[in-house]
Amino acid sequence: MEDPSEIIQKLQLAGKGRAEREEHYQTMKVPIVEEVLKNLLEDLSTENLRRDRGSVVEDVKDLLLHADPLWLLNHYRQGETLNIVHLYIDLTVSLTLYAALPRCETDIGELPNSAYSTIPGRAQSVAETFQLLLSKLSVRPLQASSSPAELSPDSVLNAISPHLVIFCATHCQERPWTNAASRLAADELLAATVQTSGCKTVVELLCGSQEEGHGALAIVLHLMKPQMNKNTWKLNPATKHVFRWLLQRVRRPWLSEHLDTVLPPSLLFSDDYRTENKILGVRCLQHVIDNVPAAELLQYNRAQVVYHALFNHLYTPEASLVQVVLSCLLDLLPLIEKPLVTRGQQRANRYDKVFCLILTHMEVEDKIPLRRVYAKHLPVFIERLGILVVRHLKRLQRVILGYLEVYDGPEETARLCVLQAFQSMIQQAWPRMSMRLEILLKSLLRFIYDVATDQSPTPPRVREELLQDATQCLILLNRCCERKVTVLLEGVRQNCENATVLECLLRVQQDV
């Protein structure tokens, strides 16, 4: 094969007409594009890349910069059988591999940052090369060609765009193997891919439009599938991040079509022993739950499998993981449990099972971050259980009153959430409040007095919010206990000298 510089010189044909260019190619004996691509692919082997340090990539870039779109999409030999589309796919894959991450053989699926030192520069160079190719493919002839030797630019673009999406998703995120320049290059390449494909957004590129059918997502997931099984997903540190990047951009109604493809990797990531991978997997599961119809999740017991995977995570001591798991369960449980109005007095269900486990953990938990996470979700579970929360009333009361006694830091996150749970408990289980009035009233009065006389660095705004929520609890108790609280507080008012406490008691008595 001729030197790339010689080929480039022969391709300097700006301003010539179509017929003149074809005649010039034959006169100058310009090699056909298939031969050039085949030789470039040979040069893009791993050995050559190590030796030449990217010089072959620069040759490809120069060639694409000066090549004419007509030459890139034609061949001129009779009987030529090489498939030029496959050659462009192979070229795209080879360039992508040049900027690929090193293989990770460790069990944690991560490499030291120093292992990625050359990746950003390579990714930037490859992204620029791909942009040159897209610029050539974006050129459309004024008249449709009748030559069977000339390919449509769309046929090449459709074939390589799934590979470009994976490349962009790998290098557009803020990760140890990217820098500002490589991320910018990847973003620009993604925008160029969307524009050249005739789409308006990345979502349209992946999912297609209702008028024109499917997008590139099915092929992208098919290309990634070999990298997303239990034996391979940790070999490439970018795989899980690319998968989540793709998943986040696919919503209703398109995601249900790919449910069988996206659910197994999400469960696989969530089942890993590392907390960050569990969190990533649970977030993927929540996206699936929120964007797939309930009927499809319930089919083949998919929802049951997801529920058991999430429930097992509740035994973890990591607050960040428990936070996402509880949020995900709150989205999943309405799909697999009937609404309260149709349940009647059914046996305990999954709501009860999760709620019991939360109360068990809350009773013995001494870590502030976990206490805050549990307290944050407690009001929602009480409201979901409704009147059936009476099944757990004894333990729930013990947990709420116990949390009110423990200072939670300046922002008082846990105690504010527990006061919301207190109000929810009164509203949902009001028929049982009169028999518990004495202990609840004593606890609330003690809490109000402690907050009013507190000398801790709690901001006045937070202190006022605590007092308002506690006062609201007294008002709700008074309403559901036939105004007994008002009578009992009369004696307290006569013996209390704290102005803040008296103000709270006055609000209760003024409630009509």
N, C-alpha and C positions, 0 to 999 in steps of 0.2 A: 504493500500500500504506500501511496505517496505520503510525504510529510504533511501534517495538518496545515502548516503555514502555506504550502503550495496549493492545497485545495482551497484554502480561504482566499488566496489571491485570484484563483480562477472564478470564485463566486462573487467577485466585486462587480455586480451587474445592475447597480441602482439606475433607474431611469429607462431601462430597456423594456420593450414590449414583450408580450408572451411568446410570440413566434421567434423574435430575435434571441430570447433567452434559450429556448429549446435548441435553436441552431448553434448558439454559442457553446452549449454544453457538449454537443456532439463534436464540434470543431476542436475544442480545447481538450477533449477526452476527459471530461470531469467524471470521476468515478460515480457510479450510482449510489444512492443514499444507503441502500442495503449493505453494500460492501463497506462503506465508511462506518456504519453503525456496528457491523460485526467486528471490525477491527478495533473500534473503540471499546467494545465490550470485552474483548480479549485483553486490552491494555488496562481495563478497570478491574482486573483480577486482584485478589488480596495481596499477592506477592508484589505486583507492580506498584500498587498503592503504597506499600511500605517503602519501596525503594525510591519512588519518584515523589513522594510526599505531596500528592495532589496535583502534580503537573498535568496529569491526564485530565483531571477535572477542568483545569484551566483551558486545555485544548478543546474540550467539549464546549465550554463557555464561549471561546472565540469562534468556534465553528458555528454555533447557534446565533451568535451576534451578527455574523456576516452572511450566513446562508440565506438563500431566497426561499420563501415558503413553497414556491412551485417545486423546487428541487427537493425539499424535505419531504414532500408528499407524493413524489413520482419515482418511477423506475422506467428505464428506457430499453432494456434488453428483452428481446422476444423470449417467451417461455420462462420468464422469471417466476419462480414459485415461492420465494421467501415471503413470509408474512410480515410486512413492515410494522403492523400494529403490535405484534408480539415483540418485535425488536425494540420498539419504543417502550413497551412495558419493561423489558429486560434492562434497558438503559435507565429507566426510572428507578427500578429496584437496585441496580448497582450503585447509582448515585446516592440513594437513600442509605444503603449499607455503609457507604463511605463515612457518613455522619452518624452511624448507629452507635449506641452506647456499648461499652465493653461488656462482655458476657460476665454475669455474676454467678459465681459458684458457691457463695456463702448461704447459710440457712436463713439469715435475716433478710436476704434479698436487697441489700444495700452495699455500695462500695464507698470508700473514702472519697472526699471531694477532689483530691488530687488525681484520681483516676479519670476524671472528666476534663482535664485541662485543655485538651486539643479539640474537644467536641464543639464548643461554641463557634470557633473559627471555621471548622469544616461545615457546620450546619449553615452558617451564613453564606459560604461560598456555594453550597449546593442549592440553597434557596434562590440565590441570584441566577444560577444556571437554569433552574426550573422556570423562573420568571421570563427569561429569554425565550425558552421554548413556548411558553404560553403566549408571549407576544407574537410569535410566528403563527401559532394556531388560531389566534384571534383575527388574522387577516382573512377576509372572505372575498373570493373572486366576484367581479361585477356580474359575470355570467357563469351559469353552471357549466361545468366541464362535462363533455360527452366522452372523454377518454377513460377507458376502463383501467388505465394504469394509474390514474390520479385518485388518491384517497380523499375522503371528506375529512376536514379538520376535526369535526365532531367525533368521528370514529376513534381517532387517536386520543382526543381529550377525554371522552367517556371511559376509555380503557385505563388511562393513567391517573384520573382524578381521585379514585379511592386511595391510591398510594400517596398522593399529595396530601390528602386529608390526614392520614396517619402521621406523615412526616410533620405537618404543621402542628398537629395536636401534641406531638412529642416535644417540639422546640418552642412553642409559643407560651408555655407556662413558666412560672418562676420556680425553677428547680436547680439543683446543684450543677446540672450539665448545660445550663443556659446562662447568657448574660443579656444586657440590655440590647446589644446590637443583634444578637441571634434571635431574640424574641421579636424584635421589630421586623427583621427579615422574614420570619415565619408568618407574622401577622400580615405583612404585605403580600406574601405569596398566597395566603389563604384568601385574601380579598381579591387577588387577581384570578384565582381559580373560580371563585364565585361569579365574578363578572364575566370571565371568558365562557363559563358554562351557561350564561344567559339567565342566571338566578339573581335574586335580590338579596338573599340572606343565606347564612350558613345552614339554617334550618331547611330552607328550600332545597339547597344542594344535597343535603342528607336525606330528606324525606320526600322530595319532589312536591309537585303541586297537584291539586285535585284534578286539574285539566289534563296534565301531561303524565300522570302516573308516578311510578316509584323513583326514588332518588338513589344516591350512592351508598346509603347506610347498609343495606343487605350485603353488598360486596365488601364493604369495609369490615363488617363483623365477621364475614367469612374469612377474610385475610388474617384477622386477628385471632381467630378461633384456635389455631394450633399453639398460640402463645398463652392461652388462658385456661389450661388445664392444671391439675394439681401438681404436675411434675415440671411444668415449664414457666409458670407465671412469675416466678421469682428470678428467672435467668435474665430477664430484662427489667431493670428498675422502673422503666417508664411505662410498662404495660398497664398497670393498675390505674395510673393517672390518665393515660390516653383513654382507657375504657370509661372512666368517670366523666371525662371531658365530653366524650361522645354522648353518653347517656343523659347528661344534663341538658343537652340541646334537642332531645327528642321527647316530645310530650304527646298528650292526647291529640288526635286519635291514632297516631302512627306507631306509638310504642307497643301496643298490643300485638301488632303483627310480628314483632321480634321478641316476644316474651320468652319463648323457649331458648332463645340465644342469650339474652341478657340476665336471666334469673340465676342460672348456675354459677357464672363468675361472681355475681354479687354475694351469693351464699358462700362461695369459696373464700373470698376475701374476708368476710365476716367471721369465718371459722378459724382464722389464723391466730397464732399465739401472741402476736405483737398487737398492742393496743391501737396504734395508728392504723393498722390494716383492718382491724375490727371496725373502727369508726368509719373508715372509708366504705367498707362493705355494707354497714348498716345504713349509711346515707344513700348508697345505691339502692338498697331495698326500699327505703322510704320513697325515693323517686319513682320506683316501679309501682308501689302501692298507690301513690297519688295519681298516677297517669295511666293505669290499666283498669278497665271495667271490673267491678267486683265479680261478675259472673265468670270471667276468665281466670281470675285469681282463685276462685273457689273450685274451679274444674280441676280434676285429678289431684285434689288435696294440696294444691300449691300453697294456699294460704295457711294450711295447718303446718306445713314444713317451715314456712317463714316464721310462724308463731313460735314453734319450738326452738328454732335457732335464736330468736330474740329473747325468749324467756330464760334460756340458759345463761345469757349475758348478764342477767340481773344479779347473779352471784358474784360478779366482779367487784373489786374494791376501787375501781377507777371512776372518778366522778365524771370525767369527760365522756366515757363510754356509756355510763348509766343515763346521762342526759339525753344522748341521741337515741338510745334504746327505748326509753320511756316515751319520747316523742313519737317514735315509729310505732310503738304498740298502741298508742292512742289513735293513730290513723288506721291501724289494722283491725283492732277489736270490733269496731262497728260493722265490719264486713263479715265477720264470722260469728257474731252474736246478734240475736234478734233484738229489736228495739224494746225498751222497757214496757211500753203500753201493751205489747203482745206477749210478754213473758209471763205476766201474772206472778204466781208464787212458785216458779220453777226452782229446780235444784241449783245449787251454787255452780257458777260457770267460770269462764276464763277471767272475767272482770274480777270475780271474787278471789280467784287464785292469785292473780297479779297483785291485787290490793292487800291480801294477807301477807304476801312476801315483802311488799313495801313496808307494811307496819312492823313486820319482824325485824327488818333491817333498821328501821327508824328507832326502834326501842333500844337497840344496843349500839348504834352508831355514835362514835365520838369525834369523827373527822368533820370539821366545819364544811369543807366543799361538798361532801356527800350529803350532809344534813340539809344544805341549801338546795341541792338537786331534788331530794325526796320531797322537801317541803313545797317546792315550786309546783310539783305535779300533783300533790295531794288534793287540792280543791277540785281539779278536773275529774279525778277518779271518783270523788264523793258525788259530784253532780251526775256523772255517768251512771253510778249505782242507784241514785235516787233514794226512794224509801227503803230499798233493800240494803242500804248501808247500816240499818239496825242490826244486821247479822254481825257486824264488826264493831258495834258501838262502844263496848267496854274497852277494847284495845285502842280504838281510835281516840276515845276520851283520854286515856292514859298517855298516849303519844302527844296529843295537842297540849295538854296541861304541862307535860314534862318539857316540851320545847319552849313554852312561854317562860320558863324559869331560867333559861340559859341565855346569857348575853352572846350576841352573834357578830360583834364588831360594829364599827361606826354606821354602816349602812343597814344593819339589822335585817338582812335579806330573808333569813330563815323565819324569824319571828313575824315579819310582815306577811309572809306566805301562810304561816300557820294560823294567823288571825283570819285570813281569807278562808282557810279550811274550817275554822271554827264557825264562821258565819254560814258556810255551806252545810256543815253538819246540823246546825240549828234549823235551817230552812228545809232540809231534806228529811230529817228525822224529828220534826217538831212534836209529834205525839208523845215521844219518849223524854222530852226535856223536863217536864214538871217533876218527875221522880229523881232527876239529877240536878235540880236547880241549886241546891245548897252548895254542893262542891264546885259547880261551875261558877256560881256567883262569887264565892270566896276567892277562887283562883283569879278571876277577872279583876276584882277589887285590889287584890295584892299586886297584880301586874300593873294596874293603873298607878297605884301609889309608888311602886318601885320606879316606874318611868318618870313620874312627876318629880321625884326627889333624886333622880340619877345624876351623878357627877362625872360620868364618863364623857369622852369626846364625841358623843353622838350629835350630829348636826341638828339644830332646832327644827328643820324641815322634817327629818326622819322621826324625831320625837313627837312632833305634832301628828304625823301620819299614824304612828303607833297608838296614840291616845284616841284618835278618831275611829280607827278600826276597832279598838277595844270597846269604846262607847257604843259603836254600832252593834257589837255582840250583845251588850246589855239591853239595847233597845229591842233586838230580835227576841231575846229571852223574855223580856217583859211582855211582848205581844203574844207569844205562844204559851205563856203561863198565866194568862188572865190577869195581867197587871200585878202579879204578886211581887215582882221585883221593885216596883214603885213603893209598895208598903214597906218592904225590907230596907230599902235605901233611906227611908225617912229617919230611922235611928242612926244610920251612919252619918248623915248630914249634920245631925245635932252634935256629934262628937268629933268631927273632922275640922281641922284648921287649915289644911292646905288648899290654897285658892284654885290650883289647877285641878285637883281631884273634885272639888266642889263644882267647878264648871262642868266637868264631865257628868257628874250626877244630876246636875240641873237639866242638861240636855235630855237625859233619860226621862225625867219627870215631866218635861215639857212635850214629849212625844205623845201625840194623841192617836 
